[in-house]
Amino acid sequence: MVDESFDLVVSRYGARVWRDPDHWVTEAARLLRPGGRLVFLTNSVLATLCVPAEEGFAQKRLVRPQRGLHRVEWPGGGVEFHPSHGEWIRVLGANGFVVDALHELYAPADAQTRQYYGIATAQWASRWPVEDLWAAHLSTDPGEPGR
């Protein structure tokens, strides 16, 4: 595969959830041309802090600590990666990315579904962000922050 081949890398979940960001963000940077964009969705940090360790829907209180949240191990052997915002900024910057935007996504106030994204009820997700949408670009300037 040729390095610097793409203008855009998008990850809805997939590698973003099950692969350590220190690995997959490095690979995204390798594939992108300078100035190329990385756009990805994550569970919001708050939603992850509010989902019980034994699985289930987000609670109206914090049920797990933020320190050490990077790697979340679920009962039954599943592992997911949910870095904090500060950790995402560190990983992106270390790989030459500059953050363009972070959008915290909520369910519409009139959402009728019983669950939202499988981790929260519609009522919860209409009050607190259930997902984060990140947009970043690969720096073209070695002196630009993130390079």
N, C-alpha and C positions, 0 to 999 in steps of 0.2 A: 504494500500500500504506500502511496506517495504522501509525504508530509505536506502540509499547507495546501490541501486540496479543496476545501469547502468554505463557503461564505456563511453558513448557518448550521449550528448543531442544536437540535431540540430534544429535550427529554421530558416526557410527561411524568413518568415514574420509572419503571424498568431499572436500568443501571443506577439511576439516581438514588433509589431506595436501597438496593441490595449490594451495592459496591461502595467501598470506602471512597469518599470524595477525593482524598489525596491521590487516588489512582485514576478515577474516571475523569476528573477535571483536567488532569495532566494529559490524558489521551485526547480529550476534546481540544485542548490547546494545540496539540501536535497536528490535529487534522485541519484546523482552521487557518485560513490565510490571515495575515496581519489586517486588523480591522474587522475580521469576521465576528459574528455574533453567537453567543451562547444564551439560550432561553430554556429555563427549566422550572418545573413545578415541584414543590415539596409540601409535606404536611407542615402546617405552621408550628413554630416552636411551642406556642401556647397550647395548641391541641395535643401535641405530644406530651406536654407536662401534665395534661388533664386526663389522659387515657390510662386507665388502671393497668398495672403490670400484668395482670392475669387476662388482659384483653377486655373488650367491651367498648362502650361509648364514652366520649369525653364527659367528665364530671364538671360541676360548677365550682370546683376547688382544685388546687394543685395536688396531685397524687404521686408525683415522682420528682426527684431533685433535678435541677437544670445542670448542675455540675455532674459530669460523666454521662450526659445525655447522648453524646456523639454516637455511641453504639448501643442499640436497644435490642436485647434478647427477649424473645417471646416464648411462652410455654410451648412445648412441642418442637423447639429447635430453630424457629425462624429468627433471623437477625436482620435488622434494618438500621440505617444510618440517618440520624436526625440531628445534625449539628446546629448550634445556636447561630444567630445572625452574625455575631462577631467571628465565629469560627468559619462561616461561609465566606466572609470578607477576607479573612486570612488566607484560606485555600485559594480563592479566586485570584487575589493579588499575588500570591506566591507563584502562580502559573501565568502571570502576565495579563490577567483580565482586569478591566476597570468596570466597576458596577455602574450601570446606567439607571436601573430602577429596581425597586422591590415593591411589589404590589401585594398587600394583604387582602385575601379574598374571603368574602362572607357569602352566606346564602341570602337570597332576597328575603326581605322582611315577611313576605307573604308565602314563603316556601311551604308546600303541603306534604312533602315526602316525610316518611317516618325516620329516615336516616340520610345523612349527607356525607358522601365520600366514604361511607362504611365505618367512619370513626366517630361521628357526632350526629346528634339529632338535628333536624332542620331548625328547631328552636335554639339550640346551642349555637349552631353555625350562623344564625342571623344576628347573634350578639357578639361573637368573638370570631377572629379569623381562623378558618379551617385549613386554608392553604396559603402558601407564599409563592408568588410568581416572580422569579428573578430574571433580569436581563442584563447582560454584560457584553463587552466587546474586547477582543484581543488587541492590546495596545500596539500601535505602530511606532511609538516614540519610546526609545529606551529610557528617557528621562521622565516619562509620564508615571504618576503613581500607579502601582500595580506591576511595574516592570523592574 
